[in-house]
Amino acid sequence: MRTRAAVLRRVSPPRPCSETRPVEVEELELGAPRAGEVLGGAARAPWKVRVSRPDRGR
């Protein structure tokens, strides 16, 4: 099974992360689940972002 996943390449990388890029989105090949494993999934959902604005007292 082919899938796309976010892969963490480095733990505690030097900053800024925009330059060291510790996380990469890659296409991976997953094998079938082995004994004691299960195949799971997640659906894409819209994200809600709350922005703090000093002029609104938050």
C-alpha positions as a Markdown table, in Angstrom:
| # | Residue | x | y | z |
|---|---|---|---|---|
| 1 | Met | 0.0 | 0.0 | 0.0 |
| 2 | Arg | 1.3 | 3.4 | -1.0 |
| 3 | Thr | 0.7 | 6.4 | 1.3 |
| 4 | Arg | 2.0 | 9.9 | 2.0 |
| 5 | Ala | 3.2 | 10.6 | 5.5 |
| 6 | Ala | 5.0 | 13.3 | 7.5 |
| 7 | Val | 8.4 | 11.8 | 8.5 |
| 8 | Leu | 10.5 | 13.2 | 11.4 |
| 9 | Arg | 14.1 | 13.1 | 10.4 |
| 10 | Arg | 15.8 | 14.9 | 13.3 |
| 11 | Val | 14.9 | 15.3 | 17.0 |
| 12 | Ser | 15.7 | 18.8 | 18.4 |
| 13 | Pro | 17.2 | 20.2 | 15.2 |
| 14 | Pro | 19.0 | 23.5 | 15.1 |
| 15 | Arg | 16.7 | 26.5 | 14.5 |
| 16 | Pro | 15.2 | 27.9 | 12.4 |
| 17 | Cys | 13.3 | 24.7 | 11.3 |
| 18 | Ser | 12.4 | 26.4 | 8.0 |
| 19 | Glu | 16.1 | 25.9 | 7.1 |
| 20 | Thr | 16.9 | 22.6 | 8.8 |
| 21 | Arg | 13.6 | 21.0 | 7.7 |
| 22 | Pro | 13.4 | 18.2 | 10.3 |
| 23 | Val | 10.0 | 17.0 | 9.0 |
| 24 | Glu | 9.4 | 16.0 | 5.4 |
| 25 | Val | 6.3 | 14.7 | 3.6 |
| 26 | Glu | 7.2 | 11.6 | 1.7 |
| 27 | Glu | 5.5 | 8.8 | -0.2 |
| 28 | Leu | 6.0 | 5.5 | 1.6 |
| 29 | Glu | 5.3 | 1.8 | 0.8 |
| 30 | Leu | 3.5 | 0.1 | 3.8 |
| 31 | Gly | 3.5 | -3.7 | 4.1 |
| 32 | Ala | 0.6 | -5.7 | 5.3 |
| 33 | Pro | 0.0 | -5.6 | 9.1 |
| 34 | Arg | 1.9 | -8.3 | 11.0 |
| 35 | Ala | 0.7 | -10.3 | 14.1 |
| 36 | Gly | -0.3 | -7.9 | 16.8 |
| 37 | Glu | -0.6 | -4.9 | 14.5 |
| 38 | Val | -3.6 | -3.2 | 12.9 |
| 39 | Leu | -4.0 | -1.0 | 9.8 |
| 40 | Gly | -5.6 | 2.3 | 10.7 |
| 41 | Gly | -6.2 | 5.5 | 8.9 |
| 42 | Ala | -7.2 | 9.1 | 9.3 |
| 43 | Ala | -9.4 | 11.4 | 7.2 |
| 44 | Arg | -8.4 | 14.9 | 6.3 |
| 45 | Ala | -10.4 | 17.4 | 8.3 |
| 46 | Pro | -10.5 | 21.2 | 8.2 |
| 47 | Trp | -8.3 | 23.0 | 10.7 |
| 48 | Lys | -9.4 | 25.8 | 12.9 |
| 49 | Val | -6.8 | 28.4 | 13.9 |
| 50 | Arg | -7.3 | 30.9 | 16.6 |
| 51 | Val | -5.3 | 34.1 | 16.2 |
| 52 | Ser | -4.5 | 36.2 | 19.2 |
| 53 | Arg | -4.9 | 40.0 | 18.5 |
| 54 | Pro | -3.6 | 42.4 | 21.2 |
| 55 | Asp | -6.1 | 45.1 | 20.0 |
| 56 | Arg | -9.0 | 42.8 | 20.9 |
| 57 | Gly | -7.9 | 42.0 | 24.5 |
| 58 | Arg | -7.1 | 38.3 | 23.9 |
